[in-house]
């Protein structure tokens, strides 16, 4: 972090969390100014979309659609696909998922020398027409695969419904030394052995990229239940959304940016709890409520055997969202424009003229480190007493002792914002102050005008930071407040 000019998280929330995590490196800097930004991860659409859906898009979006999935004019053509046609292709993908799950289950039980009667029964697990929910990922404890099992009886009643049946496919692996993760898998397998639900809930072993591709292509619902804010991004939901699966997820990782009512469902409202057990209890009930009151009725809301109109509309919105905003094209473009190209240009500047810029930067950093501790700023004062009206301006000045550092090496800023408490601001912004008078012996008067743009109670102070490139400006120790 100290040697990097650019640092980023892999989603908007992850960037925010990372700034708080590493705030100790910049202890004097407001959290929202910690130099860690974000670029949300993306999925490579051609690698994950089903063959049938790709052919459908070739017809409706044009044969070159996969090269420009971020283009709204292309993606909006998804709305023109007939609901029945999209639904039949999705049913075909779900049928392939069911068939593959049965084949995998047979192999799993054959390895255990299971009796023939049970093997015959396994050949009919899952239903081709039932709402299919998939939970597939690493079995790390923070991902909370157990959340669905907090109320086993309620889950069993949902699974065994005669009129609106659902089925759940689990897949994943735990680290060999993660005993808690392995215990979660054991709990799922034991629950799946209940006679009433053994055709409705399965666990697939040896989870790999081939199984993952089959799951994201055939799922109706992609379930994600991490403990907020521990999920950095999570791209499996993006891959599922590309194929028309609808996400039901905690507002964590990428889903904080991707969620809207027309694209899927959220579990909870993005709360963060101090008591993890209480959090699990609250969000498990929220999950059951979302499934039983919204997701399941929406899936089975059909007239005269037609496709579920509202569900298909969500599928289309989900696909457009995933491909426009969370495809790898968008991700790589952001990395290129924000980091790679500026870094390449900066490298040329640093190494040109026999490393002249790099040598100067090193000397500047060493000079700042040796002299910065002597900088002192007096609290800024207003020239006019308040209160002020919106539209007014007032002048603020501050005496600054720079010692041997020259004014052209330093930027003095007035930092201000609406008050949150006596000694903190809700959000802060700043304007540069200019040296107005040289008082001698390294002391200067800095000043600036401040406009009153909105009403409220405001506070302000002054600070000094070095002038230079981003790396120099963000050097942790080089920031002094009044």
C-alpha positions in Angstrom: 0.0 0.0 0.0 2.8 2.4 0.8 4.6 1.8 -2.5 1.6 1.6 -4.8 0.1 4.6 -6.6 -3.2 2.8 -7.2 -5.1 0.5 -4.8 -8.5 -0.9 -5.3 -11.2 -3.3 -3.9 -13.3 -5.5 -6.2 -16.7 -4.0 -5.5 -18.1 -0.7 -4.2 -18.7 -2.1 -0.8 -15.4 -3.9 -0.7 -13.6 -0.6 -1.5 -15.5 1.0 1.4 -14.6 -1.9 3.8 -11.0 -1.8 2.6 -10.7 1.9 3.4 -11.8 1.2 7.0 -9.6 -1.8 7.3 -6.5 0.1 6.3 -7.3 3.4 7.9 -4.5 2.8 10.5 -2.0 3.4 7.8 -3.5 6.9 7.2 -4.6 7.7 10.8 -5.0 11.4 10.1 -7.0 11.1 6.9 -10.8 10.9 6.7 -12.0 7.4 5.8 -13.6 8.5 2.6 -10.2 10.0 1.5 -8.2 6.8 2.1 -6.6 6.2 -1.3 -8.3 2.9 -2.0 -10.9 2.9 -4.8 -12.8 0.0 -6.4 -13.5 -1.8 -9.7 -16.2 -4.3 -9.5 -15.4 -7.8 -10.8 -17.0 -9.0 -14.0 -17.7 -12.3 -15.7 -16.6 -13.3 -19.2 -20.0 -13.8 -20.9 -19.1 -16.3 -23.7 -17.4 -18.6 -21.2 -20.5 -19.0 -19.1 -23.6 -18.5 -21.2 -25.5 -21.6 -22.3 -25.2 -22.7 -26.0 -29.0 -22.4 -26.5 -29.2 -19.0 -25.1 -26.2 -17.9 -27.1 -27.9 -19.0 -30.3 -31.1 -17.1 -29.3 -29.1 -13.9 -28.7 -27.4 -14.4 -32.1 -30.9 -14.2 -33.7 -32.3 -11.3 -31.6 -29.2 -9.2 -30.7 -27.1 -9.8 -33.8 -24.1 -12.2 -34.3 -21.5 -9.9 -32.8 -23.4 -9.2 -29.6 -20.8 -11.1 -27.4 -18.1 -8.6 -28.4 -20.1 -5.6 -27.1 -22.3 -6.9 -24.2 -21.9 -3.6 -22.4 -23.6 -1.7 -25.2 -27.2 -0.7 -24.1 -28.5 -0.4 -27.7 -27.6 -4.1 -28.2 -28.7 -5.4 -24.7 -32.0 -3.6 -24.8 -33.0 -5.9 -27.7 -33.4 -8.6 -25.1 -36.8 -7.0 -24.4 -37.9 -8.0 -27.9 -37.4 -11.7 -27.3 -40.7 -13.5 -27.1 -41.4 -14.6 -23.5 -42.4 -18.1 -24.5 -39.2 -18.6 -26.5 -36.9 -17.5 -23.7 -38.8 -19.6 -21.2 -38.6 -22.7 -23.3 -34.9 -22.4 -23.6 -34.6 -21.8 -19.9 -36.7 -24.9 -19.3 -34.3 -26.8 -21.6 -31.3 -25.6 -19.6 -33.1 -26.6 -16.3 -33.8 -30.1 -17.7 -30.2 -30.5 -18.6 -29.3 -29.5 -15.1 -31.6 -32.1 -13.6 -30.3 -34.8 -15.8 -26.7 -34.0 -15.0 -27.5 -33.9 -11.3 -29.0 -37.3 -11.5 -25.9 -38.7 -13.3 -23.6 -37.1 -10.6 -25.7 -38.5 -7.8 -25.6 -42.0 -9.3 -21.8 -41.9 -9.4 -21.7 -40.6 -5.9 -23.7 -43.5 -4.5 -22.0 -46.1 -6.7 -18.8 -45.2 -5.0 -20.4 -46.2 -1.7 -21.8 -49.5 -3.0 -25.3 -48.4 -2.4 -28.1 -51.1 -2.6 -29.9 -51.4 -5.9 -33.2 -50.2 -4.5 -31.8 -46.9 -3.4 -29.9 -46.5 -6.7 -33.2 -46.9 -8.6 -34.7 -44.2 -6.3 -31.8 -41.9 -7.0 -32.5 -41.9 -10.7 -35.7 -39.9 -10.1 -34.4 -37.2 -7.8 -35.5 -33.7 -8.6 -38.4 -32.6 -10.7 -38.1 -31.2 -14.3 -40.8 -28.5 -13.7 -40.2 -27.5 -10.1 -38.6 -24.2 -9.0 -34.9 -25.0 -8.8 -32.7 -23.0 -6.3 -29.0 -23.4 -6.4 -26.4 -22.7 -3.7 -22.9 -23.4 -5.1 -19.6 -22.0 -3.7 -16.8 -22.5 -1.3 -18.1 -23.7 2.0 -16.4 -21.0 4.1 -18.4 -20.2 7.3 -19.0 -16.6 6.4 -21.0 -17.7 3.3 -23.5 -19.2 5.7 -24.9 -22.2 3.9 -26.5 -23.0 7.3 -28.9 -20.0 7.1 -31.4 -22.0 5.1 -31.5 -24.6 7.9 -32.1 -22.4 10.9 -35.7 -23.5 11.0 -35.7 -27.1 9.6 -39.4 -27.6 9.9 -40.3 -24.5 8.0 -37.8 -25.4 5.3 -39.2 -28.9 5.0 -42.8 -27.5 4.7 -41.6 -25.3 1.8 -39.8 -28.1 0.1 -42.7 -30.5 0.3 -45.5 -28.2 -0.9 -47.9 -30.1 -3.1 -49.1 -27.1 -5.1 -45.9 -25.0 -5.4 -42.9 -27.4 -5.0 -39.3 -26.2 -4.9 -36.0 -28.1 -5.0 -32.5 -27.1 -3.9 -29.2 -28.1 -5.3 -26.1 -27.6 -3.1 -22.5 -27.9 -4.4 -19.2 -26.8 -3.1 -16.0 -27.7 -1.2 -14.5 -26.8 2.1 -10.8 -26.4 2.7 -9.3 -29.7 4.1 -8.4 -27.9 7.3 -11.7 -26.0 7.7 -13.5 -28.2 10.1 -16.4 -25.8 10.4 -16.9 -25.8 6.6 -16.8 -29.6 6.5 -19.4 -29.7 9.3 -21.7 -27.5 7.3 -21.6 -29.9 4.4 -22.2 -32.8 6.8 -25.3 -31.0 8.1 -26.7 -30.5 4.6 -26.1 -34.2 3.7 -27.8 -35.4 6.9 -30.8 -33.2 6.3 -31.1 -34.3 2.7 -31.5 -37.9 3.9 -34.9 -37.2 5.4 -37.4 -39.4 3.6 -39.8 -36.6 2.8 -37.3 -34.4 1.0 -34.7 -36.7 -0.4 -36.1 -36.1 -3.9 -36.1 -32.3 -3.3 -32.6 -31.5 -1.9 -29.3 -32.8 -3.0 -25.6 -32.1 -2.5 -23.1 -32.5 -5.4 -19.6 -33.6 -4.6 -16.4 -32.8 -6.4 -17.5 -29.3 -7.3 -15.5 -27.9 -10.2 -15.8 -25.5 -13.1 -17.8 -27.9 -15.3 -20.4 -28.4 -12.6 -20.4 -24.7 -11.9 -21.1 -23.9 -15.6 -24.0 -26.4 -15.6 -25.5 -25.0 -12.4 -25.4 -21.3 -13.5 -27.0 -22.2 -16.8 -29.9 -24.2 -15.4 -30.8 -22.5 -12.1 -34.0 -20.6 -11.6 -32.8 -18.9 -8.4 -29.2 -18.3 -7.4 -29.1 -18.1 -3.6 -26.3 -16.2 -1.8 -26.3 -15.7 2.0 -22.9 -14.2 3.1 -22.4 -12.4 6.3 -22.3 -8.7 5.3 -19.8 -7.2 4.6 -17.4 -10.2 4.3 -18.2 -11.0 0.6 -15.6 -9.0 -1.5 -17.6 -9.4 -4.7 -18.8 -12.9 -5.6 -19.1 -13.5 -9.3 -21.2 -16.7 -9.3 -24.4 -14.6 -9.1 -23.2 -12.6 -12.2 -22.7 -15.8 -14.2 -26.1 -17.1 -13.2 -27.8 -13.7 -14.1 -26.2 -13.9 -17.5 -28.2 -17.1 -18.1 -31.5 -15.7 -16.8 -31.3 -17.0 -13.2 -32.7 -14.6 -10.6 -30.6 -13.7 -7.6 -31.9 -13.9 -4.1 -29.1 -12.5 -2.0 -27.9 -10.6 1.0 -27.0 -7.1 0.0 -23.3 -7.8 0.0 -20.5 -7.8 -2.6 -21.6 -7.0 -6.2 -25.3 -7.4 -5.4 -25.3 -4.0 -3.5 -24.7 -2.5 -7.0 -26.7 -4.9 -9.1 -29.9 -5.2 -7.0 -33.2 -3.5 -7.9 -36.8 -4.8 -7.5 -37.2 -5.6 -11.2 -34.0 -7.7 -11.3 -34.2 -10.0 -8.2 -34.7 -10.1 -4.5 -32.8 -9.0 -1.5 -32.6 -10.7 1.9 -32.8 -8.0 4.6 -31.9 -4.4 4.0 -28.2 -4.4 4.2 -28.0 -4.2 8.0 -24.7 -5.0 9.8 -25.0 -6.6 13.2 -22.6 -6.9 16.1 -24.1 -10.2 17.3 -23.7 -12.9 14.6 -26.1 -15.3 16.2 -28.8 -12.6 16.2 -28.0 -11.7 12.6 -28.4 -15.3 11.5 -31.8 -15.6 13.3 -33.1 -12.4 11.8 -31.9 -13.0 8.2 -32.9 -16.6 8.2 -36.5 -15.5 8.8 -36.1 -12.8 6.2 -34.9 -15.6 3.7 -37.9 -17.8 4.5 -40.3 -14.9 4.1 -38.8 -13.8 0.7 -39.0 -17.4 -0.6 -42.5 -18.2 0.6 -44.2 -14.8 0.0 -42.5 -13.5 -3.1 -40.1 -15.8 -5.0 -42.3 -19.0 -5.1 -45.6 -17.3 -5.9 -43.9 -15.3 -8.6 -42.5 -18.4 -10.3 -45.9 -20.2 -10.2 -48.0 -17.2 -11.3 -49.1 -18.5 -14.7 -52.3 -18.2 -16.7 -53.5 -21.0 -19.0 -50.2 -22.7 -18.9 -48.3 -19.7 -20.3 -44.8 -18.6 -19.2 -44.7 -16.7 -15.9 -44.8 -13.2 -17.2 -43.4 -11.4 -14.2 -40.7 -14.0 -13.7 -39.6 -13.7 -17.4 -39.5 -9.9 -17.1 -37.2 -10.3 -14.1 -35.0 -12.7 -16.2 -34.7 -10.2 -19.0 -33.8 -7.4 -16.6 -31.3 -9.6 -14.8 -29.6 -10.6 -18.0 -29.3 -7.0 -19.2 -28.0 -5.8 -15.9 -25.3 -8.5 -15.7 -24.0 -8.1 -19.2 -24.1 -4.3 -19.3 -22.5 -3.5 -16.0 -20.8 -6.7 -14.7 -19.2 -8.3 -17.8 -15.4 -8.7 -18.1 -15.3 -6.1 -20.9 -16.5 -3.4 -18.5 -14.2 -4.5 -15.7 -11.0 -4.6 -17.9 -11.9 -1.3 -19.5 -12.1 0.3 -16.0 -8.8 -1.2 -15.0 -7.2 0.0 -18.2 -8.5 3.5 -18.0 -8.1 4.1 -14.3 -4.9 2.2 -13.6 -3.0 0.5 -16.5 -2.8 3.4 -18.9 -2.0 6.1 -16.2 0.6 3.7 -14.8 2.2 3.1 -18.2 2.4 6.8 -18.9 3.8 7.5 -15.4 6.4 4.8 -15.9 7.7 6.5 -19.1 7.8 9.8 -17.2 9.8 8.3 -14.3 12.4 6.5 -16.4 13.0 9.1 -19.1 16.2 11.3 -19.0 18.1 8.6 -17.1 15.5 8.3 -14.3 15.5 12.1 -13.7 11.8 12.2 -12.5 12.2 9.1 -10.3 15.4 10.6 -8.6 13.6 13.9 -8.1 10.7 12.2 -6.5 12.9 10.3 -4.2 14.7 13.5 -3.1 11.3 15.2 -2.6 10.0 12.4 -0.5 13.2 12.3 1.7 13.0 16.1 2.1 9.3 16.0 3.1 9.9 13.2 5.6 12.7 15.1 7.3 11.0 18.5 7.5 7.3 17.8 7.7 7.2 17.3 11.4 7.9 21.0 11.9 4.8 22.2 10.1 2.2 23.9 12.3 -1.2 25.4 11.4 -3.2 27.8 13.5 -7.0 27.2 13.6 -8.6 29.1 10.7 -10.6 32.2 11.6 -13.4 34.0 9.7 -13.2 37.6 8.8 -17.0 38.1 9.4 -19.1 36.7 12.2 -22.0 34.4 11.4 -24.7 33.3 10.9 -24.7 33.3 7.1 -27.5 32.8 4.5 -27.4 30.5 1.5 -25.6 32.3 -1.3 -23.3 34.3 1.1 -19.5 34.0 1.0 -17.0 34.6 3.7 -13.2 34.8 4.0 -11.2 32.4 6.1 -7.5 32.8 7.0 -4.9 30.6 8.9 -1.3 31.3 9.9 0.9 28.4 8.8 4.5 27.7 9.9 6.3 25.8 7.2 9.9 26.1 8.4 12.3 25.3 5.7 9.6 24.0 3.3 8.7 26.5 0.6 5.0 27.5 -0.1 5.2 26.0 -3.6 6.0 22.6 -2.1 2.8 22.5 0.0 -0.9 22.7 -0.6 -2.9 24.2 2.3 -6.6 23.3 2.3 -9.7 24.4 4.1 -11.6 21.3 5.0 -15.3 21.8 5.8 -18.7 20.2 5.9 -22.0 19.8 7.8 -21.5 18.9 11.4 -22.3 15.4 12.6 -21.2 15.9 16.2 -19.1 18.5 18.1 -15.8 17.2 16.6 -16.8 15.3 13.4 -18.4 16.0 10.0 -21.1 14.1 8.1 -19.2 14.4 4.8 -16.2 16.7 4.1 -14.9 18.6 1.2 -12.1 21.0 0.7 -10.9 24.1 -1.2 -7.3 25.2 -1.7 -6.0 28.2 0.3 -3.5 30.6 -1.2 -0.5 32.2 0.5 -1.6 35.8 1.0 1.3 37.2 3.2 4.8 36.2 4.1 5.3 36.9 7.9 9.0 35.9 7.8 10.8 33.1 9.5 8.9 30.4 7.7 5.4 31.8 8.7 2.7 32.6 6.1 -0.9 33.7 6.1 -3.1 31.5 3.9 -6.7 32.4 3.0 -9.7 31.5 0.8 -13.3 32.4 0.2 -16.0 29.9 1.1 -19.5 29.9 -0.4 -22.6 28.9 1.5 -24.4 26.6 -0.9 -26.8 24.8 1.5 -28.3 25.5 4.9 -27.2 23.8 8.1 -24.5 23.9 10.8 -21.1 23.7 9.3 -17.6 23.3 10.7 -14.2 23.8 9.2 -10.5 23.4 9.9 -7.2 23.7 7.9 -4.7 21.1 6.8 -1.4 20.9 4.8 -0.4 18.2 2.3 2.5 18.1 0.0 2.3 19.0 -3.7 3.3 16.4 -6.2 2.1 13.3 -7.9 -0.5 11.0 -6.4 2.1 8.8 -4.6 3.6 11.8 -2.8 0.2 13.3 -1.9 -0.9 10.0 -0.4 2.2 9.3 1.6 0.8 8.3 5.0 2.9 10.6 7.3 2.6 13.7 5.2 -0.6 15.3 6.4 -0.9 17.9 9.2 -4.1 19.4 10.6 -4.7 22.7 12.4 
